[in-house]
Amino acid sequence: MAATFTLLCVGIFLSIAVLAVLIGQTRNSTPAIYGGCLMISLLALAGGIISLLTGAAGTEVVLPLGLPWIGAHFRIDPLAGFFLAVVNLGGAAASLYGIGYGRHEHEPSRVLPFFPAFLAGMNLVVMADDAFTFLFSWEFMSLSSWALVMAHHGERENARAGLVYLIMASFGTLVLLLAFGLLAGPDGFYAFTAIRTHHLSQLQAGTVLVLALLGTGSKAGLVPLHVWLPLAHPAAPSHVSALMSGVMTKVAVYAFIRIAFDLLGPPDWWWSVPVLVMSGGSAVLGVLYAMMQDDLKRVLAYSTIENIGIIFVTLGLALTFEANGLHAAGALALTAGLFHVLNHALFKSVLFFGAGAVLVSTGLRRMDHLGGLINPMPVTSILVLVACAAISALPPLNGFVSEWLAFQAILLSPQLPQWGLRLLVPAVGALLALSAALAAACFVRVFGIVFLGRPRTPAAQQAREVDLWSQSAMAVLASLCLLAGILPGFIIDSIAPSVYSLIKARMPVQGQIQWLSIVPVAESRSSYNGLLVFIFSAVSAALAAFIIHRFASRATRRAPIWDCGFPDPSPATQYSAESFAQPIRRVFGTPVFRAREQVEMPEPGNLAPARIIVTLHDPAWEALYTPITNAVSFVARQLDRLQFLTIRHYLGFVFFALVTLLMVLALWP
């Protein structure tokens, strides 16, 4: 029933896409298309929540499509129900935001048809119950999102972003095709139900895991497969960027969980090693990349890499705990990962919506050209501040809860029997702690440079608050960030059916714990109460404000702002994004990115401005992708000579190929 209902919603999404082609140039097309997507997303969201809370695997639906005599299989189990809820919650918020934001789109006909198609593709991936349907839906999702990335194709950087994204998406699909080929075996078990009964050797299972990690990691943005993400996410319209960063990357997480925890069977302990290594590195490198950026949307894109790293760390922990029979610890780690999937979808969507509001209001994305927006855009600034605090893992917001659960799972690693994992897991925990501290610094930098201080340009000075549709979308998600942080026990209990369906264990029932506290394993070990933290923070802030206003001197005292000894009223004397990041760049950027600073200081009497030029090197591009690009270019240049040969050479090649094939047939055993 649930699968049939969601498939009906997908069909309506596709119908809306067709309708957008027909009315894309009319005056009311934008609110009509986004309004329709909003309503259908809310219906699909309700269906996903119901499927999640019931905790039972739904009835399989088979459509006469796809491969002959096999059809297209769809099913919604608790895991799919959770991710359907995440996908459609993000889709509903992006649709609500798009009603207002879409009015500023110069070419709506390049966005409107593909937006509902993108939502349909993500829903189909989560519901797919056979390999062919999964891969077809995966490609449909990739191509529709690529079309959205190319919406502003006239800009050179956007064209490059679309090309890189298309190449990496093709690579990910190819790798997943190989993984499903091994899972299907020589008998061609395409349906997931049949794949679960097909037992692989240890070598085959390990190969499938590595292929799944590469295929889903390229879509999620794990380092070094992340190169498309900071190019594509900023290139897309802001509400699409929120969908790609907050939702589509989670569909990739779903794909990895489905393969590693469901289709592959019982895990081996070493499966977690490549997952932990790639994810730990992604968490730190992602936030370091973000600290080096000046483009607001690119900062948010690189931050996604860090959060995807956090999620995959918890999945690696769940694999190793489950392989060693530590089911309670595995349930804790997997719950932390799924909780962070939801949390990241919430606060990252708010941040991209906020970046879109800034872009609409000022026309700018470079942080050094902004500043002082808290005065003309008070609502947007407050909501973005909530999201910045959430992504920085500050209590009592939701980001703190999921990361705290992840650290609680890491603290259980001494129970592991393998010495290598006993050393690796704490090292990854240290990387997570470092990434959390750097994330806080990163978003203090973002909020301080963009919203505080004085406007650095006339465009920032003339900024105005955005429309109510955009504000409402941000407000809803920011409120959910606060609620999920204050009452995390209800979220954990809601996630429990998904966790239990995979590893046959779950965290203790949190709704039965007094004072709405949460207990990861046992109350004697650790607990957390977000509601008490919130009450204490609110009461302390209110009491401090009361004391200051009640007992402070009522005399008005005005004095110039402290100017640090440089009484220059120009906004250019403020901290810039580059200067804020300079200490971290010098400590971490030099060994990781080979950062170099070149200072051009004019001689006394020379009125030329002083300049500082910072150069960074991307190790992933230079070590992996540049050699591949050079090799492909070299081979292409050599093969290009073939088109200038004579007819005798072409006949010789044909004769040589014919002789070679005859020899192969003669020697074939």
N, C-alpha and C positions, 0 to 999 in steps of 0.2 A: 504493500500500500504506500509506504513512504517513498520507495523508489519510483513508483508510478507517478506520484504527486510531484516529485522533484523533476522527473523527466518532462512532465507537463510544463513546469516552470521553465525548463531549458527550451522547450519548444516555443514558449511565448517570448523568451529572450531572442531567439532567432527570428521570430516574426517581427519583433521590434526593430531588429537590425535591418530587415527588408524594408520595413516602413520608413526607417531613417534614410534609406537610399532614395525613396520616392519623395519624401518631404524635406530632405536635408537643407534645401535652400529657402524654405519658407520662414516667415517671421517667428512663428510659435513652435518651431521644430525642437529647439533646445529644451524648453520646459516640458514638452510633451514626451520626448524620448527619455530624458532623465527621470521624469516623474513616473513613467511606466516602469523603468528599471528599478526605481525605489520601491514601488509596490510589490513587484515580483520578487525582489531580493528579500523583502520582509516576509513574504509567504514562504520562500525557501528557507529562510533563517528559522522560522517557526518549525518547519518540518525537520530541519537538522537537529534542533534542540530536543524535539520530541523523540527522535530516533536515538539520540544520545542518552536521554534520561531513562528510556525504557530498558536499555541495556541488552536488547536481544537482536540477533542478526535477522534482518528483514528477509522477505521472500525475494528470490531472484527473479528479475524481469528479463526476458529474452526477446529482442526485436529481430525481425528477419532482415538484418542489415549486416554489413561487414563481410567476413569470409563465408564462402558457400558451405552449407550444411553445419555451420557452427553458430552464426548469428552474433549479435552484439549483446553481451551479458552485462547487467547492471544490478548492484546490490548495495544496500546501506546498512552497515553494521555500526556499533558504537564508535569505532575509530573514524569511519567515514562521516558519521553524524556530527562528531566534534569539528572536523575540518570543514564540513558544509556550513556549520554555524559560523566559523571564522571567516570563510569565504564570503558568505552572504551578509554578515555584519559589516565587513569592509566594503562590500559592494553597495549596500544600502547607504552607508555614510558617504561614499564617493559620489553616488547618484544625487543625494541631497545637496552635497557641496557643488556638484556640477550644474544644478539648476541656476545658481547664481554665477558661478565661475564661467560657465559655458557661454554666457552672453558676451564675454570679452574675447571669445575665440574668433580669429579672423577668417578661418576657413572651417566652419563647423561640419561641412560635409565630409571632411577628412577624418573626423573624430566620431561623430554620432553613429555611423553604421558599425564601427568596430568595437565600440564600448560595450553594448549588450552581447556582441559575439564573444568578446573576451570573458565576460561573466559566464556565458554559457560554456565556454571551453573549460574553465576552471572547475565548474560543477561537474562536467562530464568526466574529467580526470579522477575526481574523488569517488564518483559512483561506479567507474568502470570495474568489471569483474572478470575480464579476460585480457590477455596480452595485446591482441590486435586493437581492441576498443581503447585500451589504455594509451597505446602509442599513437593511435589516430587522434584521440582527444588531446594528447600532449602536444602534438604538432599543430593542431587547430588552435590551442591556447598560445603557442609560441608565435604563430604567424599573425594572429589577430593582435597580439601585443606588439609585434614588430611593426605592423601597420600604424599603430598608435604612436610608436616611437618616431616613425617617419612622417607624422602629421605636419610638422614644420620642416619639410624636407628642403626648403630653400636655403637653410643655414648649413654651412659646410660641415660644422661639427656634428650636426644632427645626422647628416648623410653618413659620415664616418661611424657614428654610433650605431646606426641601423645596420651597416655592413658587418661590424664586429659582432653585434648581437646575433645576426643571422648565422654567421659562421659558428659561433659558440653554441647556438641552439641546435644547429645541425649536428655538431659534434656530440652534444648531450643525447640527442635522439638516437644517433648511431650506436653509442655505447650502451644505452638502455636496450636497444634492439638486440645487441649481442647478449646482454644479460638475460633477457627473456628467452632468447634462443637456447641458452644453456638450461634455463629453468624448465623449458618445455620438453627438452630431451629429444631423442630420435623419433619418438612416437608422436610428437607434436601436441603436447598437452597445453593448449592455449588458455583454457578456462582456469581461473585461479583455484577452483575447487579441485581440479585434476592436478594442478601443479603442486598443491599441498601434499598429495599422496605420492609424488615422484621424489624419491630419495637420491640425493647427489653424493658423490664422494667428497672427501674433505678438500681435495684440490679444486674440484668443480665449485663447491660452495664458496670457498675462499675467492675464487676468480669472480663469481657472481657478486660477492660483496664488494670487491674492489671496483668492478664495473658499475655497480649501483652507486657507489660513493662518487665516482667520477661523473656519471650521468646526472645524478640529482645535485651533486655539488656544483656542477657548472651552471645549473639553473638557480640554485640557492645563493651562490656567490662565495663559496669556500676558496680561500687562497690555495694555489695560484690560478684557480679557474674563474676568478672574479673580474677579469679585465673588462668584460662588457658592461658590468653593472654600473660603475661610476660614469660611464658614457651614456648609457641608455636611459637610466632613471632621470637625470636632469634634462634630457632632450624631450621627454614626453610632457604633455600637459600635466599640471600639478596634481589633479585628482587621479590621473592615470599613474603618475609616479607613486602616489600613495597606494594604489592597487598593486602595482608591480612590487614595491618594496615591502609593503605590509602584508600582502595576501599571496601573490604569485610565488614568492620565495617559500611560503609555508606550504604551498601545494608540492613543491619539491621536497620539503621535509616529510610531508605525508608519503610521497613515493618511496623515500628511503625507509621509513618506518614500515610500510606495507611489505617491502621486499625483505628487509633484514629481520624483522620481528615476526612476520607472518608466513611468507612464502618459502623462506629458506629453511625453516625448521629450527631445531635447537641450535643455539650458537656455540662456537668455540671461543675460548678466552682470548685468543690472539686477534679475533676480529676487531676488538676495540682499539688495538694499537694504532692502525692507520687513521681511524676515526678521531681518536684523541689527539694525535699529532697534528693532523690537518686543522682540526677545530680549535685547538689551543693557539696555534699560530695565527689562525684567522681572527680570533678574538683580539689579540694584541695588535697585529698588523693593521686590522681594519680601523681601529680607533687612532692609531698612529697616522695612517693615511689621512683620516678625517682632520686631525690636528694641523696638517700641512696645507689644507685647502682654504681658498678665499671665497669660492663660489658656494653660496648657501645650500643649494640643492645637492651639490656634489659632496659637501660635508655630510648631509643626511644619507646620501647613497653609501658612502664609505662606512658610516655608522651601522648600516644594515649588515655589512660584512661582519662587524664585531658581534652583533646580536645573533646572527646565524651561527657564528662560532660558539657562542654560549649554548645555544640549543643543541648543536651537535656534540658538545662536550657531555651534556646530560645523556644523550643517546648512546654515546660510547660507554659511559658509566653503566647505563642500564644493560648493555650487552655483556659487559664483563661480570656484573653482579649476577645476571641471569645464567651465564655460562657456569658459574661456580655455585649455583644453587642458593644464592643469597636473594631470595625472592622479595623480601620486605625492602631491602636496600634497592633492588632493581625497580620496585614500584615507586619508591621515593624519587629516584633519578628520573624515571620516565614521566612522573607527575610534574616534576620541576620543568622538564623540557616542554611538555604540552602547555603548562601554565605560561611559560615564557613565549610560546607561540601566540597565545591569545594576547598577552601583554604587549608584545612588540607590534602586533597588528593594530592595537589601540593607540599607543603613544606615537608610533612612527607615522600613522595616518594623520594625527593631529599636527605633527611637525611639518609634514609635506603640505597639508592644508594651510598652515601658517606661512610657509614659504610662498605658496601660491597667492595668499592674501597680500604679502609684501610685494610680490611681483606685479600684481594687478594695481596696487596702490601707488607704487613708485616706478615700475618698469625696470627695476634693478634686481640683480642677484648677487653682485659682489658685495661682501660685507663691508669692505673699506669705503664703499660709497653710500652706506646707510647710516644709521644711528639716530637716537632720539625718537624712535617710533612709538614709545610707550605713551607719549602725549597725544598724538593724533589718532592712534589705534589702541585705545586702552583695553577693549574686550579681547582683541586678538592677542595682545601682549600677555594678558593674564592667562589665557588658555594655553598659549605656547609655553609660558613659564611652568604651568602644571606638567605639560608633557616633557619639558627639559628636566624637571625634578624626577619624573617617573623613569625616564631613560637613564638618569644618573643613579638609579637605585637608591633613592632617598626615601625613608619611611615618612609617613604611612602610606605611600603610594604603591601601585601594583608591581613596579619593576623591582622593588626591594624584596618582595615576598618570593618571587620565583628565583631570584639569584641567591637569596638566603637558603631556600630549599636545595639549590644546586650545591652550595657549600656544605650543607648538612650531609648530602650524599657523599661528597668528597671525604668528609671526616670519617666515613664508614670504611674507607679503603684499607685500613690495617687488617680487616677481616679477610682480605684476599690472600689466597695461598701462594700466588706467583710473586716472586721478589721483584721482577721487572715492573709489574703493575704497581706494586707498593711504592716504587720510586717514581714511576711515570705519573700516577694520579696526583700525588702532592705537587709535583712540578707543574702539571696542568692547572691545579688549584692556585698556585702562585701566579701563573699567567692570567687567570681569571681575576684575581685580586688586583693585579696591575692594570688590566683592561678596565675594571670598574673605576679605579682612581683616575685613569686617563679620560674615561668617558665623562666623569664629573667635571674635569678641567675643560674638556672639549665643549660642553654645553654651557658652562659658565662663560666661556669665550663667545659662543654663538649668541646667547641672550644679551650679554653685556655689550657686544659690539653692535648688534642690530637694533636693540630696543632702548638701551640706556645711553647716557651721554648726550651730546648735541648732534644735530644733523650735519653730515659731512658734505652733502650736496644739496642743490636747490630741489631736486626731485624728492629727496627724503624730507625736506622741510615742508613741502606741499602735500605730503601724504594725507590720505583720508581713510576712515574706517570702511571696511568692506560691507557687502550686503548681508542681510539677515539670514539668507539661506546658508551662506558660508559660515557665518558665526554659529548657527544652530548645529551644523555638522560637527564643528570643532567642540562645541559645548557638550554635546551628547557623549562623544568619545572621551573627553577630559573627565566628565562625571563618572564614566565607567572606570577610568583609571583610578579615581579616588575610591569608588565603591569596591572594586576588586582588591584594593590595598587594605581597606578597613575591614571587609568581610571576606577574607580569602578562603575560609573554611567551606563556604557554599560553593565556590568555584572548584575547590579540590574534590569535594564530594560529587560534583557534577562530572568531573573528568574521570572519576574512578571507574565507571563502566568501560571506558576506552582502555584504560590501563589493565583492568582485569581480563579483558578479552584477548590481550596479547601475552601476558605473563602469569595469568592466574593468581595474581596477588594485587593488593591495593593498600594504600595508606589507611591508618585508623580512621574510623568515621569521625569527621571533625564536628559535625552538627551536635554530637553528644557531649562535647567538651564544654566545661563551664566557661562563662565570660567570653564566649566566642573566640577562644584561643585556638591556635593550630599547633599540633604535635606531630612532627615528622615520623618518629618511630615510637618513642616512649616518653612520657612526661618527665621522667627522671633524668633524661638526657638533655632535652632542650624544648622550648616552646616559644611562641610569639603571639602577641595580641595586638593586632593593628588598630582595633577600636580604642583600646586604652592609650596607645601612642597618639592617636588622633585627638582624643579628648584632652590628654595632657598638653599636647602642642597648642590646641585651640585655647584652652584655659590659660596657659602660660602667656601666650601672645596677648589675649584680652586683658589679663591682669597687668602685664607690663604697659600696655597702652593706657589703661585706666590710671595707673600710678603716675605715668609721665604727664598725662593731661590734668590730673587732679592736683599734683603736688609740685609740678615744675613751675618755674617763674613765669608769670603772665606778661612780663615786660617783653616787648618786641625788640629783638636784637638782629640787626642785619650787618653782614660783613662780606667782603669779597670771598669767593671760593678759593681755597688753598690752591695756589698755582705752581707748587713745587719749585719755586724760584724762577719760573719763566712766565712773566706776566704778558703772555701773548693770547689775545682773545680768539684767535683762529681755531676752528674745530680741528684743523690739521695737527694740532699739538696733542690731541687725544691719543690714547692707546689705539693702535690698529690691530687688525687680525694677525698680521705678520709679527708685530712686536709682542703680542700676547703669547703667541706660540713659540717665540724665539728660544726661551730656556729649554722647553721640551724638545725642540728641533735640534738644539746643540747637544743634548744628552742622548737622545734616542735616534734622531734623524741622521746624525753623522755616520754611525756604524751601520744602520739599516738602509738608509736611502742615499748614502754618500752625499749628504747635504753640504753645499759650499756657499759661503757668503762673500760677495765682492762689494766692497764699499768704495764709492766714488765721492771723495771729499774735495771740493774745489779749493784752490789756494786763496789766502786772504786777498780781498779786493775783487775776486771773481764772483759775479752775481749769479752764476749758474747754480741750480739746486743740487743739493747732496742727494745721492742715490745709494740704495742698497739693493743688490741683485742676488736673489737666492736661486740656486739651481738644485734640483732634486733628480734622482735617478730611480726609476721603478725597477726593482730587482726582478719581478716576475716578467715584465716585458723584455728586459735585456737578456735574462738568462734562458727564457723558454720560448717566447713568441718571436723575438727578433731573429734568432737563428732559423726557426721554421719558415718565417717569411722570406728570409734571404735564400734559403734552400729552394723553396717553391719558385721564387723569381728566377733563380739560376736554371732550374730544370725547364721552366717555361721558355726562357730565352734559347736554350739549346733545342727544344722541340720546335720552336718557331722556324728554325731553318728547314724543317721538313716541307713547308709549303712552297719552297723555292727550288725543289729538285726537278730533274727532268723526268720524262715518261719512262726512260730506261731504269732509272733508280726506283720508281714506284713499282714497275713490273718485277724488278729484282726483289723488293721487299715482299711482294705477294708470293713469289716463288719460294723465298726463304721461309715464310710463315707456313706455306703448304707443306714443305718438306719437314719442318719441325713438328707439325701436327701429326703427320704420317709416322714419324719416328716415335712420338709419344704413344700413339695407338699400338704400334708394333711392340713396344717394350712394356706396355701396361700388363700387369700380372692378371 
